[in-house]
Amino acid sequence: MPRYYFDFRDDAGLTIDDTGEDLPDLDTARDAALRALAEAIRGKSEIHAEMGQMFVEVRTQAGSAMTVSASVEVIMKS
C-alpha cells in the first residue's frame, strides 16, 4: 500500500507532512486531501482568520501526485 503525504500551504506558509498515511490508491488520497481542506476552512472560520487560497499538495516517495486547492472569499455587506 503506498504512503501518501499531505503538505498544506496557504498565505501563512507551508506545513510539511513528515508522517504520511498508507492508503490503497490515489482516489482515496484525493478524498483525504479534500477532507483536509474542509478541516482547514472550518478551523480558520472558528478563529475568524483570513481565508484566501489553500492547497494540499499530495506526494509519495516518488514525488508529487496531485494538488488539491480551495479559494474562499468572504465579502461582508452592511
C-alpha positions in Angstrom: 0.0 0.0 0.0 1.5 3.4 -1.0 2.2 6.1 1.6 0.8 9.5 0.8 2.0 12.8 2.4 -0.3 15.8 2.6 1.6 19.1 2.7 -0.6 22.1 3.5 0.1 25.6 2.0 -1.7 28.9 2.5 -0.9 32.6 2.9 0.8 31.8 6.2 3.2 29.3 4.7 3.9 25.7 4.2 3.4 22.8 6.6 5.2 19.6 5.6 3.6 16.3 6.5 6.5 14.1 7.7 4.3 11.2 8.8 2.1 10.4 5.8 -0.7 7.9 5.6 -0.9 4.4 4.0 -3.8 4.5 1.6 -4.9 2.0 -1.1 -4.9 4.3 -4.1 -4.8 7.9 -5.4 -8.6 8.2 -5.3 -8.6 7.6 -1.6 -5.7 10.1 -1.2 -7.8 12.7 -3.2 -10.7 12.2 -0.7 -8.3 12.6 2.2 -6.9 15.9 0.7 -10.4 17.2 0.3 -11.2 16.4 3.9 -8.0 18.2 5.0 -9.0 21.3 3.1 -12.5 21.2 4.6 -11.0 21.0 8.1 -8.6 23.9 7.3 -11.5 26.1 6.2 -13.5 25.1 9.4 -10.5 25.8 11.6 -9.9 29.2 10.0 -13.6 30.1 10.3 -13.6 29.3 14.0 -10.9 31.8 14.7 -12.1 34.3 12.1 -8.9 34.1 10.2 -8.5 35.3 6.6 -9.3 32.5 4.2 -7.7 33.1 0.8 -6.2 30.2 -1.2 -5.3 26.9 0.4 -3.5 24.0 -1.1 -3.0 20.4 -0.1 0.0 19.0 -2.1 -0.2 15.2 -2.1 3.0 13.4 -2.6 4.5 9.9 -2.4 8.1 8.8 -2.0 8.3 9.0 -5.9 7.3 12.7 -5.9 4.2 14.9 -6.4 1.0 13.1 -7.1 -1.6 15.9 -7.1 -2.5 19.3 -5.7 -6.0 20.0 -4.4 -6.9 23.6 -3.8 -9.7 25.8 -2.5 -10.2 29.5 -2.6 -12.6 31.1 -0.1 -13.5 34.7 -0.1 -15.9 36.2 2.5 -17.5 39.6 1.5 -19.2 41.3 4.4 -22.1 43.6 3.5 -23.6 46.1 5.8 
